Every structure is written in structure tokens, then in C-alpha cells.
């Protein structure tokens, strides 16, 4: 490290460590400081693990929020279809695109996707928790792609229905 990047003030040792090394020979001081650094490293590792577990919980909660949004949107689409049917604007079986005209299919798909996200979030939470504890992380790229494609598909179907209904 270049001298210009060193901190201007070297932090003081804690009083108990400074007292313990006072008057000792250099090899004893070196050993005591190494033990102190090891204790600091263990504490920092514990804090890093804690941060990782908390980040995993935040991610799990984000999945749950997404699931609630998908389920709510699906229910809203279903209720909107009922409203349109009651108003006479939309009749089941109307036109050649029955699947898109029947919002029940699109709304139900969103609800099912939301429920799948809940199941996935629990699986993902347990998987990442195990990886944190073991110190060995394997990303699940395929699952992320599949989940994204499902959202695009159902969102696209919803958009097509809204614009063609």
C-alpha cells in the first residue's frame, strides 16, 4: 500500500489489549496481537453471516410482496370481467378469442402464478439459507429466467385482453 493511502491516524488499541501487551517482548506482543486480530475476524465473519441472513429474509419478503401483488391483480381482473359481463359489455364465448375475452382465465393464471411465487420463495429462502450456512452459493439462473418468462407471458396476456376486450 502506498504511503499516501494510509490513514492519517492509526486507531488506538482497546485499553485491555494495550495493557496486556505492555512490557512484553516482541514475539509475545506479535502473538497477542494475532489473537486479537483473529477475534476481530471471527466477530466480523459473524456480522457478515448476520447481514447475509437478513438480506435473505428481505429477498423472501420481496417475493411475498410480489406474490400478493400478482394474486391481487388476478382477483381484480376476475372482478373486472364480472363487472363487464353485468354491464353487457363482455359476454362469455364472444368472438374467436375466447381465451382472451374470458378474463377469468387471465386472472386465474395470475392467481396461480402468485401462489407459485409463494411456494418458490419458501424453497428459495431455505436453499439460500443452507448455502449461507455452508458457505457455498450456487445461483439458480434457470429459475430466474422461467419466473421472468411466466410474468411476461401472463402480463402480456393481460395487456392483450385489455386492449382487445
C-alpha positions as CSV (number, residue, x, y, z in Angstrom):
1,X,0.0,0.0,0.0
2,X,1.4,3.4,-0.9
3,X,2.2,5.7,2.0
4,X,-0.2,8.4,0.7
5,X,-3.2,6.0,1.1
6,X,-2.5,5.1,4.8
7,X,-4.9,6.6,7.3
8,X,-3.6,9.8,8.9
9,X,-4.3,8.4,12.4
10,X,-3.8,4.8,13.4
11,X,-6.6,3.7,15.7
12,X,-5.7,3.0,19.3
13,X,-5.8,-0.5,20.7
14,X,-8.5,-1.2,23.2
15,X,-7.3,-0.5,26.7
16,X,-7.4,-4.1,27.8
17,X,-5.3,-5.2,24.8
18,X,-2.8,-2.4,25.2
19,X,-2.5,-3.2,28.9
20,X,-1.9,-6.9,28.2
21,X,0.9,-6.3,25.7
22,X,2.6,-3.5,27.7
23,X,6.2,-4.5,28.6
24,X,6.1,-7.8,26.7
25,X,8.8,-8.9,24.3
26,X,8.1,-8.6,20.5
27,X,7.3,-12.2,19.9
28,X,4.7,-12.2,22.7
29,X,3.3,-8.9,21.5
30,X,3.0,-10.4,18.0
31,X,1.2,-13.5,19.3
32,X,-1.2,-11.4,21.4
33,X,-2.0,-9.1,18.5
34,X,-2.5,-12.0,16.2
35,X,-5.0,-13.5,18.7
36,X,-6.8,-10.1,18.9
37,X,-6.9,-9.9,15.1
38,X,-8.3,-13.4,15.0
39,X,-11.1,-12.5,17.5
40,X,-11.9,-9.4,15.3
41,X,-12.0,-11.5,12.2
42,X,-14.4,-14.1,13.9
43,X,-16.6,-11.2,15.0
44,X,-16.7,-9.7,11.6
45,X,-17.4,-13.0,10.0
46,X,-20.4,-13.4,12.4
47,X,-21.6,-10.0,11.4
48,X,-21.3,-10.8,7.7
49,X,-23.3,-14.0,8.2
50,X,-25.9,-12.0,10.0
51,X,-26.1,-9.5,7.2
52,X,-26.4,-12.4,4.7
53,X,-29.3,-13.9,6.6
54,X,-31.1,-10.6,6.9
55,X,-30.6,-10.0,3.2
56,X,-32.1,-13.4,2.5
57,X,-35.1,-12.5,4.7
58,X,-35.6,-9.2,2.8
59,X,-35.5,-11.1,-0.5
60,X,-38.1,-13.6,0.8
61,X,-40.3,-10.7,1.8
62,X,-39.9,-9.1,-1.6
63,X,-41.0,-12.4,-3.2
64,X,-44.1,-12.4,-0.9
65,X,-44.9,-8.8,-1.8
66,X,-44.7,-9.7,-5.5
67,X,-46.9,-12.8,-4.9
68,X,-49.5,-10.7,-3.1
69,X,-49.5,-8.2,-6.0
70,X,-50.0,-11.0,-8.6
71,X,-52.8,-12.6,-6.6
72,X,-54.5,-9.2,-6.1
73,X,-54.1,-8.3,-9.8
74,X,-55.6,-11.7,-10.8
75,X,-58.6,-11.2,-8.5
76,X,-59.1,-7.7,-9.8
77,X,-59.1,-9.0,-13.4
78,X,-61.7,-11.6,-12.4
79,X,-63.9,-9.0,-10.7
80,X,-63.5,-6.6,-13.7
81,X,-64.7,-9.4,-16.0
82,X,-67.8,-9.9,-13.8
83,X,-68.4,-6.2,-13.9
84,X,-68.1,-6.1,-17.8
85,X,-70.4,-9.1,-18.0
86,X,-73.0,-7.4,-15.8
87,X,-72.8,-4.3,-17.9
88,X,-73.3,-6.3,-21.0
89,X,-70.0,-5.1,-22.5
90,X,-68.5,-8.6,-22.4
91,X,-70.2,-11.9,-22.9
92,X,-68.5,-15.2,-22.4
93,X,-67.8,-17.0,-25.6
94,X,-67.8,-13.8,-27.6
95,X,-65.6,-13.7,-30.7
96,X,-62.9,-16.1,-31.8
97,X,-60.5,-15.2,-29.0
98,X,-62.5,-16.8,-26.1
99,X,-59.4,-17.4,-24.0
100,X,-58.5,-13.7,-24.1
101,X,-62.1,-12.5,-23.8
102,X,-62.6,-14.5,-20.7
103,X,-60.7,-12.6,-18.0
104,X,-61.3,-15.5,-15.7
105,X,-58.5,-17.4,-17.4
106,X,-56.1,-14.5,-17.3
107,X,-57.0,-13.6,-13.7
108,X,-56.8,-17.2,-12.6
109,X,-53.4,-17.5,-14.3
110,X,-52.2,-14.5,-12.3
111,X,-53.5,-16.0,-9.0
112,X,-51.9,-19.4,-9.8
113,X,-48.6,-17.6,-10.6
114,X,-48.8,-15.7,-7.4
115,X,-49.3,-18.9,-5.4
116,X,-46.4,-20.5,-7.3
117,X,-44.2,-17.5,-6.3
118,X,-45.1,-18.1,-2.6
119,X,-44.0,-21.7,-2.9
120,X,-40.9,-20.7,-4.9
121,X,-40.0,-18.0,-2.3
122,X,-40.1,-20.5,0.5
123,X,-37.9,-23.0,-1.4
124,X,-35.5,-20.2,-2.4
125,X,-35.3,-19.0,1.2
126,X,-34.4,-22.4,2.5
127,X,-31.9,-23.0,-0.3
128,X,-30.1,-19.7,0.2
129,X,-30.1,-20.2,4.0
130,X,-28.4,-23.6,3.6
131,X,-25.9,-22.0,1.2
132,X,-25.1,-19.2,3.7
133,X,-24.6,-21.7,6.5
134,X,-22.4,-24.0,4.3
135,X,-20.6,-21.1,2.7
136,X,-21.2,-22.4,-0.7
137,X,-23.6,-20.4,-3.0
138,X,-25.0,-21.7,-6.4
139,X,-27.1,-19.2,-8.3
140,X,-30.4,-20.5,-9.8
141,X,-30.3,-18.8,-13.2
142,X,-32.8,-21.1,-14.9
143,X,-35.4,-20.5,-12.2
144,X,-35.0,-16.7,-12.6
145,X,-35.4,-17.0,-16.4
146,X,-38.5,-19.2,-16.1
147,X,-40.1,-16.9,-13.4
148,X,-39.5,-13.9,-15.6
149,X,-40.9,-15.5,-18.7
150,X,-44.1,-16.5,-16.8
151,X,-44.6,-12.9,-15.6
152,X,-44.0,-11.7,-19.2
153,X,-46.5,-14.3,-20.6
154,X,-49.3,-13.6,-18.1
155,X,-48.7,-9.9,-18.2
156,X,-48.7,-9.9,-22.0
157,X,-52.0,-11.9,-22.0
158,X,-53.5,-9.4,-19.6
159,X,-52.4,-6.5,-21.8
160,X,-53.7,-8.2,-24.9
161,X,-57.0,-8.8,-23.2
162,X,-57.3,-5.2,-22.0
163,X,-56.7,-3.9,-25.5
164,X,-58.9,-6.3,-27.3
165,X,-61.8,-6.6,-24.9
